[in-house]
């Protein structure tokens, strides 16, 4: 499993709009792909302008197989839905999930 970790900066008063539009547009788009295993949206109670998206993928190859033009079109749709509301990706990372045996 591969984790896509994205950190966004939004104005605190537009946080809920971002979360709603992200669910309606991005999550709905990603759910069409079998490699998409799920997504969590984390909010920081001490930083209301910060949103973290944690996206779980079956593997990197399947994640990267999503056509770039469809990703760009989805981002354009999301940006249009957000309108004048500013948002920025300020950090992004990729992680591999490692499972270790439990010793008794």
Buried (B, 14 or more C-beta within 10 A) or exposed (E): EBBBBBBBBBEEEBBEBBBEBBEEBBBEBBEEBEBBBEBEBEEEEEEEBBBBBBBBBBEBEBBEEBEEEEEEEBEEBBEEBBEEBEBEEEEEEEEEEEEEEEEE
